[in-house]
Amino acid sequence: MSSRAEVIQRYRAYLEACNLRAWNELGSFLADPVLVNGVVRPRAGYVADVVRTTTVFPDYRWELRRAIYEGEWLAVHLHDTGTRRGEFLGAPGDGSPVETDEFDMYRIVDGLILEVEGTADNARLCR
């Protein structure tokens, strides 16, 4: 079993891969498949979902605000920022700066994300 510090350090590396758009590295943090909000997703599909976010918001950044680790579960509060360059949930890609908060629970075993339950305040990304 990994220590809290090791799990959070690895999670920070995962976020760094997202923020640097290191898509080839992102898969190394994921099991295959990953259960996402109750839906089985292949590793490549999970990565494609993250890539899709950065297509609409090319400068999207995930910032870790808080983390709690217990057993196999890591709970995080993220603050996300970016610029809406593409249409998102009916809002135009008009160059608006956006920010939102995201809350996720990750089940992590042997350093790999097996399961994610999460939500973001997507309505704030449409303002």
LUMDO-89530 format. One record per atom (N, C-alpha, C): residue in one letter; y, z, x. Coordinates in steps of 0.05 Angstrom, whole numbers, padded with zeros to 5 digits, always signed. Each point is the difference from the previous one (the first is absolute). Layout:
residues N
AYZX
...
This chain:
residues 127
M-00024+00000+00017
M+00024+00000-00017
M+00025+00000+00018
S+00019-00016-00007
S+00025-00002+00015
S+00019+00023-00008
S+00017+00006+00019
S+00020+00021-00005
S+00023-00012-00016
R+00016+00017-00012
R+00023-00009-00016
R+00018-00017+00018
A+00006+00009+00024
A+00017-00015+00018
A-00011-00028+00006
E-00026-00002+00005
E-00012-00026+00006
E+00002-00019-00024
V-00005+00011-00024
V+00001-00017-00024
V+00028-00010-00005
I+00020+00018+00003
I+00028-00008-00005
I+00009-00019+00022
Q-00008+00004+00025
Q+00007-00018+00021
Q-00011-00028-00006
R-00025-00001-00009
R-00012-00026-00006
R+00014-00013-00024
Y+00007+00016-00020
Y+00015-00010-00023
Y+00027-00011+00009
R+00013+00014+00018
R+00026-00011+00010
R-00004-00027+00014
A-00023-00003+00014
A-00006-00025+00013
A-00005-00022-00021
Y-00012+00007-00022
Y-00004-00018-00022
Y+00027-00010-00011
L+00018+00019-00005
L+00027-00007-00009
L+00014-00017+00020
E-00003+00006+00025
E+00013-00016+00021
E-00010-00029+00000
A-00027-00003-00005
A-00011-00027-00002
A+00013-00015-00024
C+00003+00014-00022
C+00013-00012-00024
C+00029-00008+00007
N+00015+00019+00012
N+00028-00005+00006
N+00004-00021+00021
L-00019-00003+00018
L+00002-00021+00021
L-00012-00027-00009
R-00012+00000-00024
R-00014-00023-00011
R-00023-00008+00018
A-00014+00020+00011
A-00023-00005+00017
A-00025-00002-00018
W-00001-00022-00014
W-00021-00003-00021
W-00028+00000+00012
N-00003-00010+00024
N-00027+00000+00012
N-00009+00028+00007
E+00018+00018+00005
E-00006+00027+00007
E-00005+00017-00025
L+00012-00007-00022
L-00001+00016-00025
L-00029+00004-00009
G-00016-00020+00002
G-00028+00003-00008
G-00015+00021+00015
S+00008+00007+00024
S-00014+00020+00015
S+00003+00028-00011
F+00018+00004-00019
F+00004+00026-00013
F-00015+00002-00026
L-00013-00022-00009
L-00012-00001-00026
L-00030-00003+00000
A-00013+00012-00019
A-00028-00005-00005
A-00002-00027-00014
D-00024-00010-00004
D-00003-00025-00014
D-00025+00003-00018
P+00005+00002-00026
P+00025-00003-00015
P+00016+00027-00001
V+00024-00002-00013
V+00016+00023-00005
V+00003+00002-00030
L-00002+00025-00011
L+00005+00005-00028
L+00029+00006-00004
V+00015-00017-00015
V+00029+00003-00003
V+00005+00004-00030
N+00009+00024-00007
N+00006+00007-00028
N-00023-00008-00018
G-00024+00005+00009
G-00024-00005-00016
G-00011-00028+00002
V+00013-00018+00015
V-00009-00028+00003
V-00011-00004+00028
V-00023-00011+00002
V-00012-00006+00026
V+00014-00025+00011
R+00011+00003+00025
R+00014-00022+00013
R-00012-00004+00027
P-00006-00025+00007
P-00010-00005+00028
P+00023+00006+00019
R-00007+00006+00024
R+00020+00006+00021
R+00022-00022+00001
A-00009-00025+00000
A+00019-00023+00002
A+00019+00000-00024
G-00010+00007-00024
G+00016+00001-00024
G+00021+00022+00002
Y-00008+00023+00010
Y+00019+00022+00004
Y+00023-00009+00018
V-00007-00012+00023
V+00020-00009+00019
V+00018-00021-00014
A-00012-00018-00015
A+00016-00021-00014
A+00020+00013-00020
D-00008+00022-00013
D+00018+00014-00018
D+00025+00010+00015
V-00005+00011+00024
V+00023+00011+00016
V+00017-00024+00009
V-00013-00021+00009
V+00015-00024+00008
V+00018-00010-00023
R-00011+00000-00024
R+00015-00010-00023
R+00025+00016-00004
T-00001+00026+00004
T+00024+00017-00002
T+00021-00009+00019
T-00008-00006+00025
T+00019-00008+00020
T+00009-00029-00003
T-00013-00015-00017
T+00010-00027-00007
T+00024+00002-00018
V-00001+00018-00019
V+00023+00004-00019
V+00022+00016+00014
F-00008+00020+00017
F+00019+00017+00014
F-00006-00003+00030
P+00011-00020+00013
P-00008-00006+00028
P+00006+00023+00020
D+00019+00017-00006
D+00007+00022+00018
D-00010+00027-00011
Y-00020-00001-00018
Y-00010+00025-00013
Y-00010+00019+00022
R+00007+00026-00003
R-00009+00020+00019
R-00010+00024-00016
W-00022+00011+00010
W-00012+00024-00011
W+00006+00023+00019
E+00012+00021-00010
E+00007+00023+00017
E-00014+00025-00011
L-00016+00013+00016
L-00014+00024-00008
L+00019+00023-00002
R+00001+00013-00023
R+00017+00023-00004
R-00016+00026+00001
R-00023+00000-00013
R-00017+00024-00001
R-00029-00008+00000
A-00017+00018+00010
A-00028-00005+00000
A-00015+00026-00002
I-00021+00000-00017
I-00017+00023-00003
I-00029-00010+00003
Y-00015+00014+00017
Y-00028-00009+00005
Y-00019+00023-00006
E-00020-00007-00017
E-00020+00020-00007
E-00027-00014-00004
G-00020+00009+00014
G-00026-00013-00003
G+00001-00028+00010
E-00007-00019-00018
E+00001-00029+00006
E+00025-00013-00010
W+00018+00016-00012
W+00023-00011-00014
W+00027+00005+00014
L+00015-00022+00002
L+00027+00001+00011
L+00019-00008-00022
A+00019+00018-00007
A+00020-00005-00021
A+00026-00005+00015
V+00014-00022-00007
V+00025-00006+00013
V+00022-00007-00019
H+00025+00007+00008
H+00024-00009-00013
H+00014-00019+00019
L+00004-00025-00009
L+00013-00020+00017
L+00027-00007-00013
H+00019-00006+00017
H+00025-00011-00009
H+00001-00029+00010
D+00002-00019-00019
D-00002-00028+00007
D+00027-00014-00004
T+00007-00018+00018
T+00026-00014-00002
T-00005-00030+00007
G+00018-00017-00010
G-00002-00028+00007
G+00022-00016-00014
T-00003-00026+00001
T+00019-00018-00012
T-00016-00020-00017
R+00007-00001-00026
R-00015-00017-00018
R+00008-00030+00004
R-00017-00015+00012
R+00005-00028+00006
R-00015-00019-00019
G-00020+00011-00014
G-00015-00016-00020
G+00000+00014-00026
E-00008-00014-00021
E-00002+00012-00027
E-00020+00023+00000
F+00007+00022-00013
F-00018+00023-00002
F+00003+00012-00028
L-00022-00001-00015
L-00001+00012-00027
L+00024-00009-00017
G+00008-00025+00002
G+00022-00011-00015
G+00027+00002+00013
A+00003+00015+00021
A+00025+00002+00014
A+00002-00023+00020
P+00023-00012+00002
P+00003-00024+00018
P+00000+00008+00029
G-00007-00019+00017
G+00001+00004+00029
G+00028-00005+00009
D+00018+00018-00006
D+00029-00004+00004
D+00011+00014+00025
G-00018+00010+00017
G+00009+00014+00025
G+00009+00029-00005
S-00007+00011-00023
S+00007+00028-00005
S-00015+00019+00018
P+00014+00020+00011
P-00015+00021+00015
P-00014+00018-00021
V-00024+00009+00007
V-00015+00017-00019
V-00012+00023+00016
E-00006+00021-00016
E-00014+00023+00011
E-00016+00013-00022
T-00022+00012+00007
T-00016+00014-00020
T-00016+00022+00015
D-00013+00016-00016
D-00019+00020+00010
D-00027-00007-00009
E-00020+00006+00017
E-00028-00007-00005
E-00016+00025+00006
F-00020+00005-00017
F-00017+00023+00003
F-00029-00010+00000
D-00015+00005+00021
D-00027-00010+00003
D-00019+00022+00009
M-00025-00004-00008
M-00022+00017+00009
M-00020-00019+00013
Y-00007+00006+00025
Y-00019-00016+00015
Y-00025+00017+00006
R-00023-00011-00006
R-00025+00012+00009
R-00007-00013+00026
I-00002+00017+00021
I-00004-00010+00027
I-00026+00012+00011
V-00018-00017+00009
V-00025+00009+00012
V-00004-00015+00026
D-00005+00015+00021
D-00004-00012+00027
D+00023-00018+00008
G+00025+00008-00008
G+00024-00014+00008
G+00006-00024-00017
L-00016-00006-00020
L+00004-00024-00017
L+00008+00008-00028
I+00019-00016-00011
I+00008+00004-00028
I-00021-00012-00018
L-00013+00018-00016
L-00021-00009-00018
L+00011-00003-00028
E+00020+00015-00007
E+00010+00001-00027
E+00030+00006+00000
V+00014-00012-00019
V+00029+00005-00003
V+00006+00003-00029
E+00014+00021-00007
E+00010+00004-00027
E+00030+00003+00004
G+00016-00017-00012
G+00029+00002+00006
G+00017-00013-00021
T+00026+00007+00003
T+00020-00011-00018
T+00026-00001+00014
A+00016-00020-00006
A+00028-00002+00010
A+00018-00004-00025
D+00025+00009+00003
D+00019-00004-00021
D+00011-00029+00001
N-00017-00019-00009
N+00007-00028+00002
N+00025-00008-00015
A+00007+00015-00021
A+00024-00006-00016
A+00025+00001+00018
R-00001+00017+00020
R+00023+00002+00019
R+00002-00024+00018
L-00022-00015+00003
L+00001-00025+00016
L+00012-00023-00015
C+00005+00004-00026
C+00011-00022-00017
C+00030+00004-00006
R+00012+00020+00010
R+00028+00005-00006
R+00018-00017+00017
